[in-house]
């Protein structure tokens, strides 16, 4: 039985738009008129490497059972009962309505897990409605934009975790370890502040003046994706607009450009952060780097204009110090010094990209991981919390891209951050996982002798 997700909500909040977005086809009719969808519509949907069965439902309305709206509601209720997860969607721009409150109360009585989606949050216009949605009692509202594909990476994280818990593992994405499909291109984004040489770097890699370049900052406005091949490996190379500090971005066009660049980061697999050799890792560079790491993407730092560096030794020393102090969560980020204008050092960039990409796809064998875990517990036992020593049951790798591990314990919420860092550092050191984000997520393991029912 495939992992099944149902989209529900009152009429005209964007359910069919999200259905079309996730299935990749315009199966569902979308119109401003409320109540266009009446029957349940199913389709095969996909976000990243997660495939699932998606159900589009009629808008929830409070009506007599015998009325058309009542029969439509029964179809929706049946879809909720059938689904592994229900996506309850509200219109964040309109705010929470009495109908939303009515059906949220009903959903809280159901066994099906619910993810609350605040739709139409593009551009921050729905922020007030999203915050208002906390009152529905369905957890944190996830800001999305069904029309503009906003929030899909965050939705992927939530659904993939639920699919794993339900015993439905995500399909390995083409390009993951163990997948021999050579045709899927690697998604590579080139990002950085304005005027650091991103477009010049893309042009050098492509071997042609594909991107407009010049001395003016901010020439690139859109995230441009170009199919490319490097030594027989297919690559989607994405040149992005320069990202300035948020406080300095006021023009609407620039805001849209930056948002486009951030989307490119969300859908990339490897991100090259381009720095100016005479201004390495400034505050905005760190902000971009943290965004890449938080998204779980593999990161490479390319120090461009190396031929014009005023003091190369001082620049590398400053870069190393700032990485250690400001990005300690990812140790060993690859650094490539180069000049996109002259081509010097550019021959080392793509080998570094594919090396970190392979690390990002690493899967540790289960037996080897168990032996390592026992060794780590013996070397440094878990701390005593509330008078009792924490008992860690076992650890397993839930997914790759980035390597993500789940740590099971009956008191998972009590595991201190310092002990999780100890495990992350051990994973890096013992399995050679330097330079890529690692995630260790504590998860509660139900106690079979606990008679209390939730």
LUMLO-116780 format. One record per residue (C-alpha): residue number from 1; residue in three letters; chain; x, y, z. Coordinates in nm, 2 decimals, padded with zeros to 4 digits. Each point is the difference from the previous one (the first is absolute). Last residue first. Layout:
N
nr:rest:kette:px:py:pz
NUM:ALA:A:X:Y:Z $
...
//
This chain:
454
nr:rest:kette:px:py:pz
454:UNK:A:-00.24:00.89:02.48 $
453:UNK:A:-00.03:-00.32:00.19 $
452:UNK:A:00.18:-00.07:00.32 $
451:UNK:A:00.08:-00.37:00.06 $
450:UNK:A:00.37:00.04:-00.06 $
449:UNK:A:00.15:-00.35:-00.03 $
448:UNK:A:00.05:00.02:-00.38 $
447:UNK:A:00.20:00.33:00.04 $
446:UNK:A:-00.03:00.19:-00.32 $
445:UNK:A:00.33:00.11:-00.16 $
444:UNK:A:00.04:00.37:00.00 $
443:UNK:A:00.20:00.15:-00.29 $
442:UNK:A:00.33:00.19:00.02 $
441:UNK:A:00.10:00.15:-00.34 $
440:UNK:A:00.36:-00.01:-00.10 $
439:UNK:A:00.06:00.21:-00.31 $
438:UNK:A:00.33:00.04:-00.20 $
437:UNK:A:00.08:00.28:-00.23 $
436:UNK:A:00.29:-00.06:-00.24 $
435:UNK:A:00.37:00.09:00.02 $
434:UNK:A:00.14:-00.28:00.21 $
433:UNK:A:-00.18:-00.33:-00.02 $
432:UNK:A:00.31:-00.23:00.02 $
431:UNK:A:-00.18:-00.28:00.18 $
430:UNK:A:00.18:00.01:00.33 $
429:UNK:A:00.07:00.37:00.03 $
428:UNK:A:-00.33:00.13:-00.13 $
427:UNK:A:-00.21:-00.26:00.18 $
426:UNK:A:00.19:00.07:00.33 $
425:UNK:A:-00.06:00.38:-00.04 $
424:UNK:A:-00.37:-00.07:-00.05 $
423:UNK:A:-00.01:-00.22:00.31 $
422:UNK:A:00.17:00.25:00.22 $
421:UNK:A:-00.22:00.27:-00.14 $
420:UNK:A:-00.30:-00.20:00.11 $
419:UNK:A:00.15:-00.03:00.34 $
418:UNK:A:00.04:00.38:00.03 $
417:UNK:A:-00.36:00.05:-00.12 $
416:UNK:A:-00.13:-00.18:00.31 $
415:UNK:A:-00.21:-00.31:-00.04 $
414:UNK:A:-00.31:00.06:00.22 $
413:UNK:A:-00.25:00.01:-00.30 $
412:UNK:A:00.10:-00.35:-00.09 $
411:UNK:A:-00.11:-00.15:00.33 $
410:UNK:A:-00.10:-00.35:-00.12 $
409:UNK:A:00.29:00.02:-00.24 $
408:UNK:A:00.06:-00.05:-00.37 $
407:UNK:A:00.25:00.20:-00.20 $
406:UNK:A:-00.09:00.07:-00.36 $
405:UNK:A:00.28:00.08:-00.25 $
404:UNK:A:00.00:00.22:-00.30 $
403:UNK:A:00.28:00.01:-00.27 $
402:UNK:A:-00.09:00.30:-00.22 $
401:UNK:A:-00.11:-00.11:-00.26 $
400:UNK:A:-00.02:-00.33:00.17 $
399:UNK:A:-00.29:-00.16:00.20 $
398:UNK:A:-00.11:-00.16:00.32 $
397:UNK:A:00.34:-00.12:00.12 $
396:UNK:A:-00.06:-00.20:00.32 $
395:UNK:A:00.09:00.04:00.36 $
394:UNK:A:-00.08:-00.22:00.30 $
393:UNK:A:-00.14:-00.01:00.35 $
392:UNK:A:00.14:00.30:00.18 $
391:UNK:A:-00.06:-00.03:00.37 $
390:UNK:A:00.04:00.33:00.18 $
389:UNK:A:00.13:-00.04:00.35 $
388:UNK:A:-00.25:00.08:00.27 $
387:UNK:A:00.00:00.27:00.27 $
386:UNK:A:-00.18:00.26:-00.20 $
385:UNK:A:00.25:-00.04:-00.29 $
384:UNK:A:00.32:-00.21:00.03 $
383:UNK:A:00.22:00.03:-00.30 $
382:UNK:A:00.04:-00.25:-00.29 $
381:UNK:A:00.31:-00.22:00.02 $
380:UNK:A:00.33:00.13:-00.16 $
379:UNK:A:00.23:-00.27:-00.13 $
378:UNK:A:-00.25:-00.28:00.05 $
377:UNK:A:-00.28:00.19:-00.17 $
376:UNK:A:00.23:00.09:-00.29 $
375:UNK:A:00.12:-00.36:-00.04 $
374:UNK:A:-00.36:-00.12:00.00 $
373:UNK:A:-00.09:00.25:-00.27 $
372:UNK:A:00.29:-00.09:-00.22 $
371:UNK:A:-00.10:-00.37:00.01 $
370:UNK:A:-00.35:00.10:-00.09 $
369:UNK:A:00.11:00.22:-00.29 $
368:UNK:A:00.21:-00.28:-00.14 $
367:UNK:A:-00.29:-00.24:00.01 $
366:UNK:A:-00.23:00.26:-00.16 $
365:UNK:A:00.23:00.09:-00.29 $
364:UNK:A:00.06:00.37:-00.01 $
363:UNK:A:-00.17:00.18:-00.29 $
362:UNK:A:00.19:00.28:-00.17 $
361:UNK:A:-00.19:00.22:-00.24 $
360:UNK:A:00.14:00.33:00.13 $
359:UNK:A:00.35:-00.16:-00.01 $
358:UNK:A:-00.05:-00.07:-00.37 $
357:UNK:A:-00.11:00.36:-00.06 $
356:UNK:A:00.31:00.12:00.19 $
355:UNK:A:00.23:-00.19:-00.24 $
354:UNK:A:-00.21:00.11:-00.30 $
353:UNK:A:00.03:00.37:00.08 $
352:UNK:A:00.37:-00.03:00.09 $
351:UNK:A:00.07:-00.16:-00.34 $
350:UNK:A:-00.20:00.29:-00.15 $
349:UNK:A:00.20:00.28:00.16 $
348:UNK:A:00.36:-00.12:-00.04 $
347:UNK:A:00.04:00.09:-00.37 $
346:UNK:A:-00.12:00.35:00.09 $
345:UNK:A:00.34:00.07:00.17 $
344:UNK:A:00.11:00.25:-00.26 $
343:UNK:A:-00.28:00.06:-00.26 $
342:UNK:A:00.10:00.36:-00.07 $
341:UNK:A:-00.33:00.16:00.08 $
340:UNK:A:-00.14:-00.27:00.23 $
339:UNK:A:00.31:00.04:00.22 $
338:UNK:A:00.04:-00.27:00.26 $
337:UNK:A:00.03:-00.10:00.36 $
336:UNK:A:-00.20:-00.31:00.08 $
335:UNK:A:-00.12:-00.07:00.36 $
334:UNK:A:-00.17:-00.32:00.11 $
333:UNK:A:-00.20:00.03:00.33 $
332:UNK:A:00.19:-00.20:00.26 $
331:UNK:A:-00.23:00.03:00.30 $
330:UNK:A:-00.36:00.08:-00.03 $
329:UNK:A:-00.16:00.09:00.33 $
328:UNK:A:00.30:00.23:00.08 $
327:UNK:A:-00.12:00.26:-00.25 $
326:UNK:A:00.08:00.34:00.17 $
325:UNK:A:00.31:-00.07:00.20 $
324:UNK:A:00.17:-00.27:-00.21 $
323:UNK:A:-00.11:00.15:-00.33 $
322:UNK:A:00.11:00.35:00.11 $
321:UNK:A:00.35:-00.12:00.09 $
320:UNK:A:00.05:-00.19:-00.32 $
319:UNK:A:-00.11:00.30:-00.21 $
318:UNK:A:00.22:00.24:00.19 $
317:UNK:A:00.30:-00.23:-00.05 $
316:UNK:A:-00.08:-00.04:-00.37 $
315:UNK:A:-00.02:00.38:-00.05 $
314:UNK:A:00.32:00.07:00.20 $
313:UNK:A:00.19:-00.25:-00.21 $
312:UNK:A:-00.13:00.14:-00.32 $
311:UNK:A:00.08:00.37:00.08 $
310:UNK:A:-00.13:00.24:-00.27 $
309:UNK:A:-00.19:-00.26:-00.20 $
308:UNK:A:-00.04:00.10:-00.36 $
307:UNK:A:00.10:-00.35:-00.15 $
306:UNK:A:-00.23:-00.16:00.26 $
305:UNK:A:-00.30:00.18:-00.16 $
304:UNK:A:-00.22:-00.28:00.14 $
303:UNK:A:00.01:-00.18:00.33 $
302:UNK:A:-00.23:-00.30:-00.07 $
301:UNK:A:-00.17:-00.14:00.31 $
300:UNK:A:-00.17:-00.34:-00.04 $
299:UNK:A:-00.32:-00.09:00.17 $
298:UNK:A:-00.22:-00.32:-00.01 $
297:UNK:A:-00.36:00.08:00.07 $
296:UNK:A:-00.19:-00.06:00.32 $
295:UNK:A:-00.22:00.31:-00.03 $
294:UNK:A:00.15:00.12:00.33 $
293:UNK:A:00.34:-00.04:-00.16 $
292:UNK:A:-00.09:00.21:-00.30 $
291:UNK:A:-00.16:00.27:00.22 $
290:UNK:A:00.30:00.00:00.23 $
289:UNK:A:00.23:00.06:-00.30 $
288:UNK:A:-00.22:00.29:-00.12 $
287:UNK:A:00.01:00.17:00.34 $
286:UNK:A:00.37:-00.06:00.02 $
285:UNK:A:00.05:00.17:-00.33 $
284:UNK:A:-00.22:00.29:00.12 $
283:UNK:A:00.23:00.05:00.30 $
282:UNK:A:00.32:-00.01:-00.20 $
281:UNK:A:00.16:-00.33:-00.10 $
280:UNK:A:00.29:00.13:-00.20 $
279:UNK:A:00.03:00.36:-00.11 $
278:UNK:A:00.32:00.03:-00.21 $
277:UNK:A:-00.04:-00.35:-00.15 $
276:UNK:A:-00.36:00.07:-00.09 $
275:UNK:A:-00.21:-00.30:00.09 $
274:UNK:A:-00.21:-00.24:-00.20 $
273:UNK:A:-00.22:-00.25:00.19 $
272:UNK:A:-00.03:-00.32:-00.21 $
271:UNK:A:-00.31:-00.19:00.08 $
270:UNK:A:-00.04:-00.38:-00.05 $
269:UNK:A:-00.34:-00.17:-00.01 $
268:UNK:A:-00.21:00.30:-00.11 $
267:UNK:A:-00.37:00.03:00.05 $
266:UNK:A:00.00:00.22:00.31 $
265:UNK:A:00.30:00.20:-00.12 $
264:UNK:A:-00.18:00.09:-00.33 $
263:UNK:A:-00.30:00.10:00.21 $
262:UNK:A:00.23:00.24:00.19 $
261:UNK:A:00.12:00.15:-00.33 $
260:UNK:A:-00.36:00.06:-00.12 $
259:UNK:A:-00.08:00.17:00.33 $
258:UNK:A:00.30:00.22:-00.06 $
257:UNK:A:-00.12:00.09:-00.34 $
256:UNK:A:-00.35:00.07:00.12 $
255:UNK:A:00.13:00.23:00.27 $
254:UNK:A:00.22:00.17:-00.26 $
253:UNK:A:-00.30:00.07:-00.22 $
252:UNK:A:-00.20:00.14:00.29 $
251:UNK:A:00.27:00.25:00.09 $
250:UNK:A:00.09:00.01:00.37 $
249:UNK:A:00.29:-00.24:00.06 $
248:UNK:A:00.25:00.18:00.23 $
247:UNK:A:-00.14:-00.14:00.32 $
246:UNK:A:00.00:-00.35:-00.14 $
245:UNK:A:00.38:00.01:-00.06 $
244:UNK:A:00.08:-00.06:-00.36 $
243:UNK:A:-00.06:-00.31:-00.21 $
242:UNK:A:00.15:00.00:-00.35 $
241:UNK:A:-00.23:-00.16:-00.25 $
240:UNK:A:00.05:-00.36:-00.08 $
239:UNK:A:00.18:-00.22:-00.26 $
238:UNK:A:-00.13:-00.35:00.00 $
237:UNK:A:00.19:-00.29:-00.16 $
236:UNK:A:-00.20:-00.31:-00.07 $
235:UNK:A:00.27:-00.27:-00.03 $
234:UNK:A:00.03:-00.32:-00.20 $
233:UNK:A:00.33:-00.19:00.06 $
232:UNK:A:00.19:-00.10:-00.31 $
231:UNK:A:00.31:00.19:00.09 $
230:UNK:A:-00.21:00.31:00.09 $
229:UNK:A:-00.33:00.03:-00.19 $
228:UNK:A:-00.23:00.30:00.01 $
227:UNK:A:-00.37:00.09:00.02 $
226:UNK:A:-00.04:00.38:00.09 $
225:UNK:A:-00.22:00.13:00.28 $
224:UNK:A:-00.03:00.38:00.03 $
223:UNK:A:-00.10:00.14:00.34 $
222:UNK:A:-00.13:00.34:-00.10 $
221:UNK:A:00.13:00.35:00.06 $
220:UNK:A:00.36:-00.02:-00.12 $
219:UNK:A:00.15:00.34:-00.05 $
218:UNK:A:00.01:00.07:00.37 $
217:UNK:A:00.33:00.18:00.03 $
216:UNK:A:00.14:00.19:-00.30 $
215:UNK:A:00.34:-00.11:-00.12 $
214:UNK:A:-00.14:-00.22:-00.27 $
213:UNK:A:-00.14:-00.34:-00.07 $
212:UNK:A:-00.30:-00.14:-00.20 $
211:UNK:A:-00.01:-00.38:00.02 $
210:UNK:A:00.06:-00.25:-00.28 $
209:UNK:A:00.34:00.14:-00.10 $
208:UNK:A:00.14:-00.34:-00.09 $
207:UNK:A:00.21:-00.27:00.14 $
206:UNK:A:-00.27:-00.12:00.23 $
205:UNK:A:00.23:-00.01:00.31 $
204:UNK:A:00.14:00.34:-00.10 $
203:UNK:A:-00.34:00.15:-00.05 $
202:UNK:A:-00.12:-00.12:00.34 $
201:UNK:A:00.30:00.15:00.17 $
200:UNK:A:-00.05:00.33:-00.18 $
199:UNK:A:-00.37:-00.01:00.11 $
198:UNK:A:00.11:-00.05:00.37 $
197:UNK:A:00.27:00.26:00.00 $
196:UNK:A:-00.02:00.17:00.34 $
195:UNK:A:-00.22:00.28:-00.14 $
194:UNK:A:-00.30:-00.05:00.23 $
193:UNK:A:00.03:-00.23:00.30 $
192:UNK:A:00.01:-00.37:-00.05 $
191:UNK:A:-00.16:-00.30:-00.18 $
190:UNK:A:00.09:-00.26:-00.26 $
189:UNK:A:-00.26:-00.28:00.00 $
188:UNK:A:00.08:-00.36:-00.10 $
187:UNK:A:-00.28:-00.26:-00.06 $
186:UNK:A:00.16:-00.32:-00.11 $
185:UNK:A:-00.16:-00.13:-00.32 $
184:UNK:A:-00.19:-00.33:-00.01 $
183:UNK:A:00.12:-00.20:-00.29 $
182:UNK:A:00.26:-00.23:00.16 $
181:UNK:A:-00.26:-00.21:00.18 $
180:UNK:A:00.21:-00.24:00.22 $
179:UNK:A:-00.18:00.07:00.32 $
178:UNK:A:00.18:-00.16:00.30 $
177:UNK:A:00.11:00.33:00.14 $
176:UNK:A:-00.25:00.26:-00.11 $
175:UNK:A:00.00:00.14:-00.36 $
174:UNK:A:-00.35:-00.09:-00.07 $
173:UNK:A:-00.19:00.06:00.32 $
172:UNK:A:-00.04:-00.31:00.22 $
171:UNK:A:-00.37:-00.06:00.05 $
170:UNK:A:-00.12:00.14:00.33 $
169:UNK:A:-00.06:-00.26:00.26 $
168:UNK:A:-00.35:-00.10:00.10 $
167:UNK:A:00.01:-00.14:00.35 $
166:UNK:A:-00.24:00.25:00.14 $
165:UNK:A:00.29:00.16:00.20 $
164:UNK:A:00.19:00.04:-00.33 $
163:UNK:A:-00.30:00.15:-00.18 $
162:UNK:A:-00.04:00.24:00.29 $
161:UNK:A:00.36:00.12:-00.02 $
160:UNK:A:-00.02:00.03:-00.38 $
159:UNK:A:-00.33:00.20:00.04 $
158:UNK:A:00.15:00.26:00.23 $
157:UNK:A:00.33:00.05:-00.18 $
156:UNK:A:-00.18:00.01:-00.34 $
155:UNK:A:-00.24:00.27:00.13 $
154:UNK:A:00.31:00.21:00.09 $
153:UNK:A:00.14:-00.05:-00.34 $
152:UNK:A:-00.34:00.08:-00.16 $
151:UNK:A:-00.04:00.34:00.19 $
150:UNK:A:-00.06:00.21:-00.31 $
149:UNK:A:-00.09:-00.17:-00.32 $
148:UNK:A:-00.14:00.32:-00.15 $
147:UNK:A:-00.37:-00.09:-00.02 $
146:UNK:A:-00.01:-00.23:00.29 $
145:UNK:A:00.17:00.26:00.22 $
144:UNK:A:00.09:-00.15:00.34 $
143:UNK:A:00.05:00.11:00.36 $
142:UNK:A:-00.02:-00.30:00.23 $
141:UNK:A:-00.23:00.06:00.30 $
140:UNK:A:00.16:-00.14:00.32 $
139:UNK:A:-00.23:-00.24:00.18 $
138:UNK:A:-00.36:-00.08:-00.05 $
137:UNK:A:-00.15:00.20:00.28 $
136:UNK:A:-00.20:00.24:-00.22 $
135:UNK:A:00.13:00.29:00.20 $
134:UNK:A:00.34:-00.03:-00.18 $
133:UNK:A:-00.19:00.11:-00.31 $
132:UNK:A:00.02:00.36:00.10 $
131:UNK:A:00.37:00.00:-00.06 $
130:UNK:A:-00.06:-00.12:-00.36 $
129:UNK:A:-00.27:00.26:-00.05 $
128:UNK:A:00.23:00.28:00.10 $
127:UNK:A:00.28:-00.14:-00.22 $
126:UNK:A:-00.22:-00.02:-00.31 $
125:UNK:A:00.15:00.28:-00.19 $
124:UNK:A:00.36:-00.11:00.07 $
123:UNK:A:00.09:00.01:-00.37 $
122:UNK:A:-00.16:-00.34:-00.06 $
121:UNK:A:-00.21:-00.12:00.29 $
120:UNK:A:-00.30:-00.11:-00.23 $
119:UNK:A:-00.05:-00.32:00.20 $
118:UNK:A:00.03:-00.06:00.37 $
117:UNK:A:00.04:-00.37:00.02 $
116:UNK:A:-00.08:-00.20:00.32 $
115:UNK:A:00.13:-00.35:00.00 $
114:UNK:A:-00.25:-00.26:00.15 $
113:UNK:A:00.06:-00.35:00.12 $
112:UNK:A:-00.30:-00.23:-00.06 $
111:UNK:A:-00.15:-00.12:00.32 $
110:UNK:A:-00.29:00.25:-00.01 $
109:UNK:A:-00.13:00.21:00.29 $
108:UNK:A:00.23:00.29:-00.07 $
107:UNK:A:-00.13:00.00:-00.36 $
106:UNK:A:-00.35:00.08:00.13 $
105:UNK:A:00.13:00.31:00.19 $
104:UNK:A:00.19:00.11:-00.31 $
103:UNK:A:-00.32:-00.04:-00.19 $
102:UNK:A:-00.19:00.25:00.20 $
101:UNK:A:00.29:00.24:00.04 $
100:UNK:A:00.05:00.01:-00.38 $
99:UNK:A:-00.37:00.06:-00.05 $
98:UNK:A:00.01:00.28:00.26 $
97:UNK:A:00.27:00.17:-00.22 $
96:UNK:A:00.38:00.02:00.07 $
95:UNK:A:00.17:00.27:-00.21 $
94:UNK:A:-00.09:00.11:-00.35 $
93:UNK:A:00.36:00.04:-00.11 $
92:UNK:A:00.10:-00.32:00.18 $
91:UNK:A:-00.26:-00.20:-00.20 $
90:UNK:A:-00.02:-00.33:00.19 $
89:UNK:A:00.12:-00.35:-00.09 $
88:UNK:A:-00.03:-00.32:00.20 $
87:UNK:A:00.25:-00.24:-00.14 $
86:UNK:A:-00.12:-00.34:00.12 $
85:UNK:A:00.26:-00.29:00.05 $
84:UNK:A:-00.02:-00.38:-00.03 $
83:UNK:A:-00.32:00.04:-00.20 $
82:UNK:A:-00.31:-00.22:-00.02 $
81:UNK:A:-00.18:00.15:00.30 $
80:UNK:A:00.07:00.35:-00.14 $
79:UNK:A:-00.13:-00.10:-00.35 $
78:UNK:A:-00.32:-00.14:00.16 $
77:UNK:A:-00.05:00.33:00.18 $
76:UNK:A:00.04:00.18:-00.34 $
75:UNK:A:-00.25:-00.22:-00.17 $
74:UNK:A:-00.24:00.06:00.29 $
73:UNK:A:00.05:00.37:-00.04 $
72:UNK:A:-00.11:-00.02:-00.36 $
71:UNK:A:-00.32:-00.18:00.11 $
70:UNK:A:-00.06:00.29:00.24 $
69:UNK:A:00.06:00.26:-00.27 $
68:UNK:A:-00.25:-00.18:-00.22 $
67:UNK:A:-00.26:00.00:00.28 $
66:UNK:A:-00.10:-00.32:00.17 $
65:UNK:A:00.26:00.04:00.28 $
64:UNK:A:-00.11:00.35:00.08 $
63:UNK:A:00.27:00.26:-00.05 $
62:UNK:A:00.32:00.13:00.17 $
61:UNK:A:00.24:00.03:-00.30 $
60:UNK:A:00.34:-00.16:-00.07 $
59:UNK:A:00.12:00.07:-00.35 $
58:UNK:A:00.01:-00.31:-00.22 $
57:UNK:A:00.31:-00.22:00.02 $
56:UNK:A:00.33:-00.05:-00.18 $
55:UNK:A:00.16:-00.33:00.09 $
54:UNK:A:00.38:-00.06:-00.05 $
53:UNK:A:00.17:-00.34:-00.02 $
52:UNK:A:00.37:00.03:00.10 $
51:UNK:A:00.35:00.04:-00.14 $
50:UNK:A:00.28:00.16:00.20 $
49:UNK:A:00.33:00.05:-00.18 $
48:UNK:A:-00.06:00.37:-00.06 $
47:UNK:A:-00.37:00.06:00.05 $
46:UNK:A:-00.21:-00.24:-00.20 $
45:UNK:A:-00.37:-00.06:-00.07 $
44:UNK:A:-00.19:-00.29:-00.16 $
43:UNK:A:-00.36:00.10:-00.04 $
42:UNK:A:-00.34:-00.02:00.17 $
41:UNK:A:-00.31:00.22:-00.04 $
40:UNK:A:-00.28:-00.01:00.26 $
39:UNK:A:-00.32:00.14:-00.14 $
38:UNK:A:-00.13:00.35:00.02 $
37:UNK:A:00.27:00.24:-00.11 $
36:UNK:A:-00.13:00.33:-00.13 $
35:UNK:A:-00.14:00.10:00.34 $
34:UNK:A:00.10:00.36:00.02 $
33:UNK:A:00.04:00.19:-00.33 $
32:UNK:A:00.35:00.14:-00.03 $
31:UNK:A:00.09:-00.29:-00.24 $
30:UNK:A:00.22:-00.30:-00.01 $
29:UNK:A:-00.10:-00.32:-00.18 $
28:UNK:A:00.21:-00.30:00.13 $
27:UNK:A:00.21:-00.20:-00.24 $
26:UNK:A:00.25:00.28:-00.08 $
25:UNK:A:00.30:-00.23:00.03 $
24:UNK:A:00.31:00.00:00.22 $
23:UNK:A:-00.17:-00.21:00.27 $
22:UNK:A:00.12:00.23:00.27 $
21:UNK:A:-00.09:00.33:-00.17 $
20:UNK:A:-00.33:-00.12:-00.14 $
19:UNK:A:-00.11:-00.12:00.35 $
18:UNK:A:00.12:00.33:00.15 $
17:UNK:A:-00.21:00.20:-00.24 $
16:UNK:A:-00.29:-00.24:00.07 $
15:UNK:A:00.02:00.08:00.37 $
14:UNK:A:00.03:00.38:-00.04 $
13:UNK:A:-00.22:00.15:00.27 $
12:UNK:A:-00.31:00.01:-00.22 $
11:UNK:A:-00.24:-00.22:00.20 $
10:UNK:A:00.08:-00.11:00.36 $
9:UNK:A:00.29:-00.23:00.06 $
8:UNK:A:00.14:-00.34:-00.09 $
7:UNK:A:00.30:-00.14:-00.18 $
6:UNK:A:00.04:-00.38:00.05 $
5:UNK:A:00.33:-00.18:00.02 $
4:UNK:A:00.06:-00.37:-00.06 $
3:UNK:A:00.32:-00.20:00.04 $
2:UNK:A:-00.04:-00.29:-00.24 $
1:UNK:A:-00.16:-00.33:00.10 $
//
